């Protein structure tokens, strides 16, 4: 009975791939790579922003400025 569970997905895939629709715009082959690059840059920018934000949150709840006990004055 597992095959009947995937039948609607398979049918939707077949219908999507076989039905042709008119193209109202021309996309040259370079457009795909530009979109791909934009997605990568957006992901990396979000990751960097998240990392900086997380560092600020950790600093907010951190221990504050801890001074080392190894610092001794030499006279």
C-alpha positions as MATLAB code, in Angstrom:
seq = 'XXXXXXXXXXXXXXXXXXXXXXXXXXXXXXXXXXXXXXXXXXXXXXXXXXXXXXXXXXXXXXXXXXXXXXXXXXX';
ca = [
       0.000    0.000    0.000;
       3.026    2.310    0.073;
       2.829    2.848   -3.674;
      -0.683    4.301   -3.415;
       0.638    6.873   -0.956;
       3.084    8.289   -3.500;
       0.708    8.108   -6.450;
      -0.664   11.673   -6.081;
       2.885   13.038   -5.943;
       3.873   11.039   -9.013;
       0.737   12.140  -10.867;
       1.348   15.804  -10.022;
       4.944   15.489  -11.224;
       3.896   13.902  -14.521;
       1.200   16.514  -15.138;
       3.591   19.344  -14.309;
       6.261   18.056  -16.675;
       3.938   17.267  -19.571;
       1.684   20.324  -19.637;
       3.249   23.152  -21.593;
       2.503   26.772  -20.891;
       3.457   29.778  -22.996;
       6.611   31.624  -22.021;
       6.006   35.317  -21.531;
       9.677   36.176  -20.989;
      13.039   35.022  -22.228;
      15.551   33.932  -19.639;
      19.034   33.446  -20.990;
      21.303   30.729  -19.563;
      23.187   33.233  -17.389;
      20.069   34.179  -15.458;
      20.058   30.906  -13.560;
      23.594   31.416  -12.311;
      22.817   34.989  -11.245;
      19.822   33.769   -9.239;
      21.956   30.975   -7.747;
      24.684   33.446   -6.746;
      22.118   35.796   -5.205;
      20.712   32.949   -3.102;
      24.190   31.973   -1.903;
      25.055   35.579   -1.002;
      21.742   36.036    0.818;
      22.333   32.838    2.816;
      25.897   33.827    3.742;
      24.823   37.355    4.700;
      22.067   35.968    6.926;
      24.544   33.544    8.518;
      27.053   36.339    9.209;
      24.352   38.618   10.624;
      23.121   35.784   12.826;
      26.621   35.116   14.087;
      27.208   38.784   14.963;
      23.805   38.998   16.612;
      24.462   35.838   18.629;
      27.830   37.225   19.805;
      26.055   40.354   21.071;
      23.454   38.255   22.883;
      26.168   36.123   24.478;
      28.053   39.269   25.486;
      24.917   40.647   27.078;
      24.565   37.593   29.309;
      28.289   37.011   29.751;
      30.290   37.399   32.923;
      31.444   40.877   32.059;
      35.083   41.887   32.082;
      37.079   39.302   33.937;
      40.557   40.364   34.958;
      43.234   37.778   35.148;
      44.826   37.108   38.542;
      48.176   36.523   36.846;
      48.689   40.231   36.295;
      51.167   41.515   38.830;
      52.846   44.878   38.919;
      56.581   44.854   38.610;
      58.341   47.745   40.344;
];
